[in-house]
Amino acid sequence: MNNALYAEEEKKVRETVTNFLLSSVNIPSLNHDDDLFESGIVNSLFAVQLMTFLEKIFVIEIGTDDLDMENFKSVNATTAFVMRKKGWQSAGAAP
């Protein structure tokens, strides 16, 4: 996948994740690197809702091996996780 296409897909994923979080949690704004768990924005119950949303919207399967807080701790981490699960890599990334 070329870098422009990768960047476009990454932007769409990031916007989708951000919009879901902002519409689900009563916060006025969200930085893409905010630690969702440490800040109290997300709890473990909501994390399950987030994973269900990601599976449905991006047609991916989140297995027990994926249940690592690092994959979901921020918008950027969640975006990178979805991109990996979809098999999307930038042209500069190793396969």
C-alpha positions in Angstrom: 0.0 0.0 0.0 1.5 3.4 -0.9 2.0 6.0 1.7 -0.7 8.3 0.6 -3.3 5.6 0.6 -2.1 4.3 3.9 -2.3 7.8 5.4 -5.8 8.3 4.1 -7.0 5.0 5.6 -5.2 5.8 8.9 -6.9 9.1 9.0 -10.4 7.5 8.5 -9.7 5.0 11.2 -8.5 7.7 13.6 -11.5 9.9 12.9 -13.9 6.9 13.4 -12.4 5.9 16.7 -12.3 9.5 17.9 -15.9 10.1 17.0 -17.0 6.9 18.7 -15.2 7.9 21.9 -16.5 11.5 21.9 -20.0 10.4 21.3 -19.9 7.7 23.9 -18.0 9.4 26.7 -18.9 12.8 28.1 -15.7 14.8 27.3 -15.3 17.9 25.3 -12.2 17.0 23.4 -9.6 14.2 23.1 -5.9 14.2 22.1 -4.9 11.3 20.0 -2.2 10.3 22.5 -4.3 10.7 25.7 -4.1 7.5 27.8 -7.8 6.6 27.9 -7.5 4.3 30.9 -5.1 6.3 33.0 -7.2 9.4 32.5 -10.3 7.6 33.5 -12.0 8.3 30.1 -12.4 4.5 29.5 -13.0 1.7 32.0 -12.8 -2.0 31.3 -16.5 -2.3 30.5 -16.3 0.5 28.0 -13.2 -1.2 26.5 -15.4 -4.1 25.6 -17.9 -1.8 23.9 -15.0 -0.2 22.0 -13.7 -3.6 20.8 -17.2 -4.7 19.7 -17.5 -1.4 17.8 -14.1 -1.9 16.1 -15.0 -5.5 15.1 -18.3 -4.4 13.6 -17.1 -1.2 11.8 -13.8 -2.5 10.5 -14.8 -6.1 10.1 -11.9 -7.5 12.1 -11.8 -10.2 14.8 -10.2 -9.3 18.1 -8.9 -12.4 19.7 -7.7 -13.1 23.2 -4.1 -12.5 22.0 -5.1 -8.9 21.1 -6.5 -8.1 24.6 -3.5 -6.0 25.6 -4.2 -2.5 27.1 -1.3 -1.2 24.9 -3.5 -1.8 21.8 -6.3 0.4 23.1 -4.7 2.9 25.5 -5.1 5.9 23.1 -6.7 6.9 19.9 -3.3 6.5 18.1 -2.7 3.1 19.7 -6.2 1.9 18.7 -5.7 3.3 15.2 -2.4 1.5 14.8 -4.0 -1.8 16.1 -6.8 -1.6 13.5 -4.4 -0.8 10.7 -2.3 -3.9 11.7 -5.4 -6.1 12.0 -6.6 -5.0 8.5 -3.1 -5.8 7.1 -2.6 -2.2 6.1 1.0 -1.1 6.1 2.7 2.0 4.8 5.1 1.5 1.9 8.0 2.2 4.2 7.0 -0.4 6.7 8.4 -3.9 6.7 5.8 -6.7 6.0 
